[in-house]
Each structure stands twice: as structure tokens, then as C-alpha cells.
């Protein structure tokens, strides 16, 4: 049997036993070389495999090795090495970490049809319990290594690690070279993982109870939309709203700033005066819901800190500050960004958003952007105020948007 036929047979068996891993299996890029003792997989999904070793396995053992390497990709075993880059003896640790990962992977397949062969690492070989995580097995290995070092050498003698170039630091250059030549881009790997996640969800719905709940949780986590930190959302939203009023080239004209083409002649002679372009003055209003349901020392303190950073980043020297609850009328005052850090908060009654917008209409200069920090529980105007961009900055446990208009950002979301 040729190496290609062996690989084809191993793929067929693995697909039959774990069809939901097909996308990852077919995403592996085989690279045959005698430079590794068994087989390994790189971060770019290149399957580095010793052809002599592969041909020495039974068909089921070869399929098991493919299943094992696919697990390294899906479990992101490579990330574990970067998490321990400050370990004193990195060379020794990488070997232990790789074996801990192998133990966790193989232990998870003990109830399946897989044949790990004579060199597959299993917890029983070390007297360890089944079903632990890779981190737990690594700790057990590190703890036991010093006490029974010679005994472990005997146990490990015929066992070859895998993942990240067989777990051998000396092969790191080989892994990086092969990945650079033929490895998949990180975005491609992530898309393959997402396809596996979709297939797992579909399989579990059709055949419930046929796989561990851990894989279903993994799949759901992979398919969740990426979460952007609320601080980033907040900053981007404020900049977007301010940009509406920041043309940068002047959109109005005023005779107070005559254009350069204006001409003023001697007394008694003709003169020509043209209005010059003027940028509008950007005004921002920060509105604090000072009702009793708001956590002043926690959520609002965090939001005020972010507000200061955003105001400073867009070049604002000061802005309006209003404190509003249902009983106390809005108190508007001009504040500078540093003053936003420590405020003496007033109010602490019920919640009503309408007085704030009534007060804004009377301000001079009138704000063009309003940022309302609130938990959202209270009555608000039915319609969006004219010529005013509003950002609802929602804080607290029971937060919800009080209106269907305006921009919304959830603090600590």
C-alpha cells in the first residue's frame, strides 16, 4: 500500500467515526518527511508526517492519529506554549506540555473506537485518572517528574509526542519553515473551525447524546459573534457622532472672518468684502442619570473615565454636564475633561429622561451631541430631538434602551 492509499484509508475511517470533524480533517495539508519520528501538526494546519511511521500503523491506528492531530488544531494547543514563555527551562516544559495535551486528547477518546497503538500516551500509563484537562495533566506530570524521573523515562521511552512539531523544541524551526511555505492563514483556520462548530451543532441536533457536552459548548463559543470591548464601542460611537459636525474644511460662511479674496481699498475708494469659511463649534453634553438606581461609585465612575478619554481624544477642551433625576431639575454647567473624574453627584431620586432634553434646548451654545449615562429605566421623549445626536450609555444590571432612537452602547457588555 502506498502512502497516499494509506492516508486515503485513514481519512475514510475517521470521517465515518467522526463526521463532524470532516472540515478540519480535509483542511490538513500533508507534508511527508523523515525529519520527525511520528507525526505532528502546525499552527497553519500542515500535517508533518513520517511516511515510514504511517505505513507501520494499522488503518484504524492511522485514522486515530489523524483524529488526534485534528484535536490539536481545534483545541488550539499552540496557544498553551505562548502562555508559558517565561518558564525557566522552556525546552523541558514544552516536552511536558505536549505530553499533557496528548493525555487529555487521548483520554477524551477512550470511549470511542480509536486505537492508540503502542506509542499513544494514555493516563493509565502514568497512574493518572481519566478525563482531566491538559493543564491538569501538565501539573501532574511536573509534580511527578522529579519524584520518579527515571521511571518516567522508561514509560516515555517508546511514546512519541505530537502537535507543534512533535513537541520537540529542536523542531521549531522546521515547523516555522513549513508553515511559511504552505501553512494556512489564521483567517482560513478560523473559518474551518467555524465550519466544524456548525457541523457539531447539526450532528448533536440529529443524534443527541452521541458526543460529549464539552464539544457542543466549544461549538457554541466558536459561533458566538465576536465581542468588542464596550470602551472601544463607546469611543468609536462618540467619534462617529462628533464627525457629523466636524467637516474640517468649513461649511458655513461669516463676514467676521473675511475671505482672502476680499479687497479693501483706500478711504473713499471701492472695497469688496467676501465672507470666509468657518467650521462650526462642536458642543458635547454629558448627562448623568442621578436617580437612586444608578451605582455612582462603580458604573458611572467607569463611564466618566471613558468619557474623559474620548472628549480629550477628539480635541474638546470642555463640555456641558447635566445631572438629572425625576424630581430635581437639570443642573447644567461647563466642565473640563479632568473634572469628569471626581464629581459631587446630586439628585438620587427617581428617573425621568425628559427634563434633560428640555434643558438642552435652552443651553447656549447648544450641544450637537449628548451622551446620556443611565440604566435606561424611565420615561423618555417620544421623538428624537432635532439636530442632536444622542448616545445612550447603559450601565447597571437591569439596563435597557429607553427609546427606539439614538445610539446605544452597553457598559461592561
C-alpha positions in Angstrom: 0.0 0.0 0.0 1.4 3.4 -0.9 1.5 6.3 1.5 -1.3 8.1 -0.5 -3.5 5.0 -0.3 -2.8 4.7 3.5 -3.8 8.3 4.0 -7.0 7.9 2.0 -8.0 4.9 4.0 -7.3 6.6 7.3 -9.4 9.6 6.2 -12.3 7.4 5.2 -12.3 5.7 8.6 -12.0 8.9 10.6 -14.8 10.5 8.6 -17.0 7.5 9.3 -16.4 7.6 13.0 -16.3 11.5 13.5 -18.1 13.0 10.5 -18.5 16.4 12.3 -14.7 16.8 12.2 -14.6 16.4 8.4 -13.8 20.1 7.6 -10.8 20.0 9.9 -9.6 16.7 8.6 -9.8 17.7 5.0 -8.2 21.0 5.9 -5.0 19.3 7.0 -2.2 19.7 4.4 0.1 16.5 4.4 3.8 17.0 4.3 5.8 13.8 4.3 9.3 13.9 5.8 11.7 11.7 7.8 12.7 14.7 10.0 10.0 13.8 12.6 9.8 10.5 14.3 6.0 10.1 14.1 3.7 13.0 13.1 2.8 16.5 14.1 0.6 19.4 13.1 1.5 23.0 12.8 -0.5 26.2 13.6 -1.2 26.5 9.9 -2.7 23.0 9.7 0.2 21.4 8.0 0.3 17.7 8.9 4.0 16.8 9.2 4.2 13.0 9.0 6.9 10.4 8.8 5.8 8.1 5.9 7.6 5.1 7.3 5.8 5.5 10.6 2.4 6.0 8.9 2.8 2.8 6.9 3.7 0.9 10.1 0.2 1.6 11.6 -3.0 -0.3 11.0 -5.7 1.5 9.2 -7.6 2.3 12.5 -4.4 3.4 14.2 -3.6 5.8 11.2 -7.2 7.1 11.5 -6.7 7.6 15.2 -3.5 9.6 14.6 -5.5 11.9 12.2 -8.2 12.3 14.8 -5.6 13.1 17.3 -3.9 15.8 15.2 -7.2 17.4 14.3 -7.8 17.7 18.1 -4.6 19.7 18.5 -5.9 22.2 15.9 -9.4 22.5 17.4 -8.1 22.7 21.0 -5.6 25.4 19.9 -2.7 23.5 21.6 -0.3 26.0 20.2 -1.6 28.8 22.4 -0.5 26.9 25.5 3.1 27.2 24.6 2.9 31.0 24.2 1.2 31.2 27.7 4.4 29.8 29.3 7.1 31.8 27.5 8.6 32.8 30.8 9.2 29.3 32.1 12.9 28.9 33.1 13.5 25.6 31.4 11.4 26.1 28.3 12.9 23.2 26.4 11.9 20.7 29.1 8.5 22.4 29.7 7.4 22.2 26.1 8.0 18.4 26.1 5.9 18.1 29.3 3.2 20.4 28.0 2.9 18.4 24.7 2.5 15.2 26.6 -0.1 16.7 28.9 -2.1 17.8 25.8 -1.7 14.3 24.3 -3.0 12.7 27.5 -6.1 15.0 27.5 -6.9 14.3 23.9 -6.4 10.6 24.0 -8.3 10.3 27.3 -11.3 12.0 25.7 -11.4 9.3 23.0 -11.2 6.2 25.3 -14.9 5.5 24.9 -14.7 5.6 21.1 -13.4 3.2 18.6 -10.0 4.6 18.4 -6.8 2.5 18.6 -3.9 4.5 20.0 -1.4 1.8 19.2 1.8 1.1 21.1 3.0 4.7 21.2 -0.2 6.5 22.2 0.1 8.3 25.5 -2.7 7.3 28.0 -3.3 8.4 31.6 -3.2 4.8 32.9 0.5 4.6 31.9 1.3 7.3 34.5 -1.3 6.2 37.1 -3.3 9.3 36.3 -7.1 9.5 36.3 -9.0 9.8 33.0 -10.9 12.8 31.8 -8.7 15.6 33.1 -7.8 18.8 31.1 -4.4 19.3 29.5 -3.5 21.8 32.2 -4.3 19.3 34.9 -2.2 16.6 33.3 0.7 19.0 32.9 0.6 19.8 36.6 0.6 16.1 37.5 3.5 15.5 35.1 5.5 18.3 36.6 4.8 17.2 40.1 5.6 13.6 39.5 8.6 14.2 37.2 11.1 14.9 40.0 10.0 12.0 42.2 10.0 9.3 39.6 12.2 10.8 36.8 13.9 7.5 35.9 10.6 5.6 36.0 9.0 8.2 33.7 11.9 7.9 31.2 11.1 4.2 31.0 7.4 4.9 30.5 8.0 7.6 27.9 10.7 5.6 26.1 8.5 4.3 23.2 6.0 7.2 23.2 6.3 9.9 20.7 4.6 13.2 21.3 2.9 15.3 18.6 1.5 18.7 18.0 3.8 21.6 17.3 6.4 19.5 15.5 6.2 16.5 17.8 6.6 18.7 20.9 10.3 18.8 20.4 11.8 22.4 20.7 14.6 21.4 18.3 12.0 21.1 15.5 10.5 24.6 16.0 12.5 25.9 13.0 11.2 23.1 10.8 7.6 23.9 11.8 8.0 27.6 11.1 9.7 26.9 7.8 7.0 24.6 6.6 4.2 26.9 7.9 5.7 29.8 5.9 5.9 27.7 2.8 2.5 26.0 2.8 0.6 26.7 6.0 -2.9 28.2 6.1 -3.6 31.8 7.1 -5.1 32.3 10.6 -8.4 33.5 9.0 -8.6 30.3 7.0 -8.0 28.2 10.1 -10.7 30.1 12.0 -13.2 29.6 9.2 -12.5 25.9 9.2 -13.1 25.8 13.0 -16.4 27.6 12.5 -17.5 25.0 9.9 -16.6 22.3 12.4 -18.7 24.1 15.0 -21.7 24.3 12.7 -21.3 20.6 11.9 -21.1 19.7 15.6 -24.3 21.6 16.3 -26.1 19.9 13.4 -24.8 16.5 14.4 -25.9 16.9 18.0 -29.3 18.0 17.0 -29.7 14.9 14.8 -28.0 12.5 17.1 -28.4 13.8 20.7 -26.2 12.3 23.3 -23.6 10.8 20.9 -20.9 13.2 21.8 -19.6 15.0 25.0 -21.2 18.2 26.0 -17.8 19.9 26.0 -17.8 19.8 22.2 -21.2 21.4 22.0 -20.1 24.2 24.3 -16.9 24.6 22.2 -19.1 24.9 19.1 -21.4 27.5 20.6 -18.5 29.6 21.7 -16.9 29.5 18.2 -20.2 30.6 16.6 -20.9 33.5 19.0 -20.3 36.9 17.4 -17.0 38.4 18.4 -17.4 40.8 21.3 -15.9 44.2 21.0 -15.0 45.8 24.4 -17.6 48.3 25.4 -14.9 51.0 25.8 -14.0 50.6 22.2 -17.6 50.8 21.1 -18.2 53.8 23.2 -15.2 55.7 21.8 -16.0 54.8 18.2 -19.6 55.9 18.6 -18.7 59.2 20.1 -16.2 59.9 17.4 -18.7 59.0 14.8 -21.3 61.3 16.2 -18.8 64.2 16.5 -17.6 63.6 13.0 -21.0 64.5 11.7 -20.3 68.0 12.9 -16.6 68.1 12.1 -16.3 68.9 8.4 -12.7 70.0 8.7 -13.0 72.5 5.8 -15.7 74.9 6.8 -19.3 74.5 5.9 -20.6 78.0 6.9 -19.6 81.5 5.9 -19.1 84.5 8.1 -18.2 88.2 7.5 -16.4 88.1 10.9 -13.7 86.1 9.1 -13.4 87.7 5.6 -12.2 85.5 2.8 -8.7 86.1 1.4 -10.1 87.3 -1.9 -11.7 90.3 -0.1 -10.3 93.7 -1.1 -10.2 96.8 1.0 -9.1 99.9 -0.9 -8.1 103.4 0.3 -10.6 105.6 2.1 -13.3 106.7 -0.4 -12.4 104.0 -3.0 -14.4 100.8 -3.7 -14.0 97.8 -1.4 -15.1 94.2 -1.8 -15.7 92.0 1.2 -16.4 88.3 0.9 -17.4 86.0 3.9 -14.9 83.4 4.8 -15.4 79.7 5.6 -16.0 78.9 9.2 -16.1 75.5 10.9 -19.0 75.1 13.4 -18.1 74.9 17.1 -18.7 71.3 18.3 -20.5 71.1 21.6 -21.0 67.9 23.6 -23.3 67.4 26.6 -22.7 64.7 29.2 -26.0 63.8 31.0 -25.9 61.8 34.2 -28.9 59.9 35.4 -28.5 60.6 39.1 -31.5 58.5 40.2 -31.2 56.1 43.1 -30.9 53.1 40.8 -27.5 54.2 39.5 -24.3 53.0 41.0 -22.3 56.2 41.2 -19.1 54.8 42.6 -19.0 51.9 40.2 -20.6 52.0 36.7 -20.8 55.8 36.3 -17.2 56.3 37.6 -16.0 53.9 34.9 -18.1 55.6 32.2 -16.9 59.1 33.3 -13.3 57.9 32.9 -14.0 56.7 29.4 -15.9 59.9 28.6 -12.9 62.0 29.6 -10.6 60.0 27.4 -12.9 60.3 24.4 -13.5 64.0 24.8 -9.8 64.6 25.0 -9.1 62.4 22.0 -11.3 64.5 19.8 -9.8 67.8 21.0 -12.6 69.0 23.2 -11.5 71.4 26.0 -14.8 71.4 27.8 -18.3 70.2 27.5 -21.7 70.6 29.2 -22.6 68.5 32.2 -26.2 67.9 33.3 -27.3 65.9 36.4 -30.9 64.8 36.1 -33.5 62.7 38.1 -37.3 62.8 38.2 -37.6 65.3 41.0 -34.6 67.6 40.6 -34.4 70.0 37.6 -31.4 69.5 35.4 -28.3 71.4 36.6 -26.1 72.4 33.6 -22.5 73.6 34.0 -19.4 73.7 31.9 -16.7 71.2 32.9 -13.2 70.3 31.6 -12.2 66.7 31.0 -10.1 66.4 34.2 -13.2 67.4 36.2 -15.1 64.4 35.0 -13.0 62.1 37.2 -14.3 63.3 40.6 -17.8 64.8 40.7 -20.1 65.6 43.6 -23.2 63.9 42.4 -26.6 65.5 43.1 -30.2 64.1 43.0 -30.6 60.4 43.8 -34.4 60.4 43.3 -36.5 58.7 40.6 -35.8 58.5 36.8 -37.1 60.8 34.1 -35.2 61.5 30.9 -37.4 64.3 29.5 -36.1 67.2 31.7 -32.6 66.8 30.3 -33.7 67.3 26.7 -35.8 70.3 27.7 -32.8 71.8 29.4 -30.5 71.2 26.4 -32.8 73.2 24.2 -32.2 76.2 26.5 -28.4 75.9 26.5 -26.2 78.4 24.7 -24.1 77.2 22.9 -26.4 74.4 22.2 -24.9 70.8 22.2 -24.8 68.8 19.0 -24.0 65.5 20.7 -25.5 64.3 24.0 -24.2 61.3 25.9 -26.7 60.0 28.5 -25.4 57.7 31.2 -28.2 55.7 32.6 -29.7 52.3 33.4 -32.5 53.1 30.9 -35.4 52.7 33.4 -37.6 55.7 33.0 -39.8 57.7 30.5 -38.1 59.4 27.6 -39.2 61.8 24.8 -41.2 60.0 22.0 -39.3 61.6 19.2 -35.6 62.2 18.7 -34.6 65.8 19.4 -33.8 67.8 16.2 -30.2 68.5 15.4 -28.9 66.4 18.3 -27.1 63.1 18.2 -27.9 61.0 21.3 -25.8 58.2 22.7 -27.5 56.1 25.4 -24.6 54.8 27.6 -26.4 52.0 29.5 -25.0 50.9 32.9 -26.1 48.6 35.7 -27.6 45.1 35.9 -31.1 45.9 34.6 -30.0 48.2 31.8 -32.2 48.6 28.7 -32.6 51.2 26.0 -35.4 53.6 26.9 -36.2 54.5 23.3 -36.0 53.2 19.8 -34.0 56.2 18.6 -30.4 57.2 19.4 -27.2 55.1 19.5 -26.8 52.5 22.2 -23.7 51.1 24.0 -23.8 48.7 26.9 -21.2 49.3 29.6 -19.4 46.1 30.7 -21.2 44.2 28.0 
